Amino acid sequence: MPSFTMAATKTLLGLAVVIAAHTLASGGVAFGDAEGDSPIFADTKIGTVPQDRVNWATGTAFQRQLSEPCDLLLWAGKPLRQAIESLSRARKVAILIDRRVDPSQKLDISLKNVPLGSALQTIAQRRGLGVSRLGSVVYLGPPLAAEHLGAIAAMLEKDIRYLPLAVRRKYHQTQGLAWEDLAAPRELLAELARQGGLEIAGLELVPHDLWAAADLPPMSLTDRLALIAVQFDLAFKVAARGQRVELVRFSDKIQRRPGVDRGVAGSRSMPKPAVTAKTEPPASVEQTRIDKIVIQEKPLGPVLKQLAARLGLELKIDEQAIAAAGISLDQRVSVSIENATIDELFHQLLKSTRLTFHRRDQVVEIVPVE
């Protein structure tokens, strides 16, 4: 089956800055040298596959990889994301790290002749994480979310069970899924729905996150939706005879059913008592996390304006005071940061500019350092 990528148009700026739009708008803005340059906050593109995409193991090959031993895993202070990505590519097993997991936390681990599935269980336990699988994807995230992942997809399957065959086929269409750095999950969900010929409601429940790149093997639409929704403690209900899906919060009690959740080795989990799900409050600036951003030698003024537009902020630049202090908004800035808040991003961006910022809710003011 064909695969597709939800990605922003890539513009090379030294090392590329790649950002997907928050919404499916008709245009965007870019970190160009002047306003009006080619956009890199562009509409989602379908059909483009990363040049270095891995031929992921699926089905029985996936199960076999999880059962085969790792000759040696020896990591000393290696960042989690870097370690997991290298292991994932080496074994051709797709592994998705939840947005709530700190990707920079260090791993100190030594394992020899341990099956890959068991190794991943060990890594998860040592970092206080849960591990589960959905289709041919291994998921690492908060323990409760790992327990619920299979149930989200299963409940969606239950909702469509008695719908007409033509409608069920939309949900069962198998495609690969990939997105680039700084993709917005709201956009990913909207595009998945569009790709399946569905309407989607409840996107306001999804915070304005910006995600690091991911590349996943072919799976059904229900599984693709579940892998994104689980990262916000959300599930789906089906409406309009299957033509619309609505994002909803988990109910206070979610009863896991036998055979719904599966561990990484593929064995069926035993039924567990009902658990209380944690839900997130409505999206806010404080909740926004920037998974990864790299900017190299770009003019400060356009970068500030385009970041503010991208993040839904109201930007106020005291240009008169800045000019009086002899500071230019055309000075070039570079930043490379992961798992950052909005405040951390602005601190990093302005640290060598003789400028600072003050933020109140969504209003950010840029002024000279006193």
N, C-alpha and C positions, 0 to 999 in steps of 0.2 A: 504494500500500500504506500502511497506517497506520504512524505513527511513535509512539515512546514515549519517556518520560523517566524515568530512574532518579534520583529526587530525594527529599530530605527534605522533610517538611512545613515550609513557610515561616512563620515568626513574625516580625512586624515589631517590632524593638526599636530605635527611632530609625532608624539604618541597619541593615538586617536582618543578623542572624547566621544563616547557613544551614549546617547540618552534617548530613551523612548518617551513618547508623549504621555501625559496623564490620561488624556481623553482622546477619543477618536475625532479630533478636530480636522479642519480642512487644511491646516498649515502648521508651521512651527517657527522656532527661532534657533539660531546656531551660535556657537562660540566662534564667530568669524572675526576678522581684523576690523571690520566696520559693520555697522548695522546694515542689513540688507544682503549680506553674504549668504551663500547656500545654507539652507537649514540643516541642522542635525537633530533637532527635536521634530521629527517628521512623523507622518502617519505610519501606522503599522504596516509592514510589508509581509506578504504571504508568498511562500515558495522559495525563499532564499535559505540555503542550508550552509552552516559554518564550514569553511574550507577544511578545517581539521576535525570534522565531526567523526566520532568514534562509531564503528560498526558494533553496537551494543549487543551483548548476549541476551537472548530472549527465550522464553519457553523452557524446554529441557536443557538447552545450553546454559541458561541463566541458573537453573537449579544445580547443574553440574559445577559451575564456577563457585557457587556458594559452598559446595561440599568439598571442593578440592583444597588441600592445605596450602597455606602460605609458607614458603621456604623459610623466610626470615623477615620479620618486621622489627626494625630497630630505629625508633624515633626518640631523639633527645631534644626537647624544647622546640619541636616543630609545630608551626601553627596548624590548627585543626583543618581549616579549609585546604591548605596546601597539601597536608598529609592525605586527606580523604580524596582529593582530586587526583593525586598521583596514583594512589591505590586503585581508584575507580577506573582510570584509563588503562593501567597496566593489566587489570583483570577483565576489562570490558564489561564491567558491571556498573550500571547507572546508579548513583547515590545522590539523593537530594537532601541538602541540609536546610532545616527550617529557618525562617527569617529571625526567629527569636534566639537562635543559638549564636553565641559570640564566635565568629570565625577565626579570630586572632588568638584564642586561648591556646596555650601550649600543651603539647602531648609528650609525655615521657612514657614510652612503652617498649617492651621487648617480648616478642612472641616468635616461636619457632614451631614449624610443622603443625599449625593450628588451622582448621578449616576456615575459609574466609568468613562464612556466616558467624562462626564462634568468635573470630577476631573482632568483627564489627560489634557483636554483643559486648565483648570485653571493653572495647573503646567507649561505647555508649555508657556502660555502667560506671566507668572511671570518671566520666565527665558529667554524671548525673542526668543522662539523656535516656530516651526510649528509642527503640529501633523496631521497625516493622517493614513490611513490603506490600506493595500494591502492584499487581501485574509483574512486570520485570524491572521494577524500581525499588531500591532500598531507601527508606526514609529514616533520617535521624532528626529527632526533635524532642520537645518536652514529653515526658513519659505519658501524660494523659492524652496528648494529641496523637502519639504513636498508637495508643490503644484504640482511639476513635477513628483512625484513618480508614480502615476497611469498612467500618459501619457507615461512614458518610456515603461511600460509593454504593454500599448494599442498600441503604434506604432509598437512594435515587433509583436504583434498579427496581426496587419494589414498587415505587410510584409509577413506573412506566410499564410494568409487567403486563397489564391488560389493555394497553393502548394499541391502536392499529399498527400493523407490521411496518408500514412506511414511516411512522413516527419513531418506533423503536429503533429502526435502522439508523436514524440520525444520531442517537445516543451511543450506538454500538460501532459507529464508523471508527476504524483504527487509523491513527496517524501519529507520527512522531511530533515532538514538541520541543522547541528551543527558543530562548530569548537572550538578548544581549545585555551587557552591563547597564544598570540604571533603568531597567524596564519597570513599569508601574503595574502592580498587580490588578488594579481596576481595569486597566487597558487589556491585560491578558485575559481576564474573565470576559470582558465585553467582546473581545475578538474571538475567543473560543465559542461563545454563543452565536456570533455572526457566522462563523465557519460552519456551525451545525445547523444554520437556518432557524435559530431560536431567538426569542426575546429574553432579556435578563433584567430582573428587578432586584433592588436591595443593594446596589453597588455602594450606596452611601455608608454601609456598614464596614467597608474596607478602608483602612487608613491609607494615607498618602505615602506609602513606602516606595523606596527605590531599591531594586534588587540587583544582585550580582548575576552574571550570566549563568545559564543552565542549559543542558542539552540532555533530552530524555528520549528513550526508545518509543516505538509505536505502541499505542494503547488506546482504549476506547475513550469517547468523549466523557463518559461518567468518571473514569479514572483521572483524566486530565483536570476536570473541574474539581474533583475531590482533593488532589494534591495541592491545589492553590488554596481552596477554602479551609482546609485543615489548619493552615498557618495563621488563621484568624479566629479559630474556634467557631467556624461557621459550617452550616450544612445547607441543603437545598430542599425545596418542595416544588413539585411540578404543578403547573396551572394551565388553563386554556387548552385542555386536552393534549398536553405535552408540548405545546408550541411556546411555552414560557417557563423559565425556571426562576425561582425567587430565592435569594440568599436569606437565610434565617439563622438566628442564634441557636445553639444547642438548647434543648429543653433542660430543665433542672436535673432530670434523671434520664440517663441513656443506658438502656439495657443492652449489653453486648450479647450477641447471639452466637451459638456454636457454629464454627466454620466461617465466620465473617472476617475476623482478624487473623492474620497469619504472621508468624515470626519469619525472620530472614531465611531460615532453613526450609521454609515452605510447609512446616507442620501446622495442623489446625490447633488453634488455641482452645483451651478448656474454658467453659463459661465462667464468668466472674460476676460478682455482685454488681448491682447498679452503682454508678459513680456520679459524683456531682461535677459538672463541667464548669470551667471558669470561662467567663466571657469578657470581652474587652469593652470599655466604654466607647462612645462615639469618637471618630477620628478627631485629632487635634494636632496643633503644631508640636506639642511636647511628645506626641506619640510617633511622629515621623522619624524614621530611621533611614539613613543613606548608606546602603550596603557597600557601595564602592564608587569612587569617582576619581578620575585622573584628568587634570588640566595642565597643559604645558605651554608656558610662554604666550599667554593670551592677554589682551588689554583688559584692565580691571573694570572699567565702566560697563562695557557690554556684558562681561561675565556676571557682574552683580545684577544687572537688569534681567538677564535671561534666567539666572538662577531663581530670582524672585518670582518671575512669571511661571517658571517650571514648578515651583514649590507652593504657589498660591499665596505669596506674601505681598504685602504693601510696602514698597521700598521708598524711603525718603532720603535723598542724598543732599547734604548741605553743601552745594557746589560753591557758594560764595565763600564760606569759611574755609573750604578745602583749597580754593584758589588763593585766598589770602595767606594761607600757610605754606604756599609754594609747592603744593602736592598736585601731581597730575593723575587724572583718572585714566590716562593712556598708558600708564606704566604697566609692564608685563608681569603677570603673576603665574605661579605654578602651584599645584596642590595635588597630593595623592593621599587619600584617606579612605578608611573602611569602617563600617559599622559605627557611623557617627550621627550625632544629633545635628539639628540645624545650627545650634549655637556653636558646637564644635567645628562645624564646617566653616562658619564665618570667622571664628578665631584663627583657624589655620590659613584661611584665604587672606586675611588682613594683617597677619603678624609682622610682615616686613614692609608694610606700605605707609607707616606712620598714621594709619587710620584705625578707628575702632568702630564698634557698633553698639547700639542699644536696642533691645527688642522688648516690646510689650505685645503679647499674644502674636498676632500676625503682622504687626507693624515693625519694620526694621529701619532704623535711622543710622546713616553712615556719617561720621563726623571725624575731624582731626583728633589725634591723641593730644590731650592737654599737657 
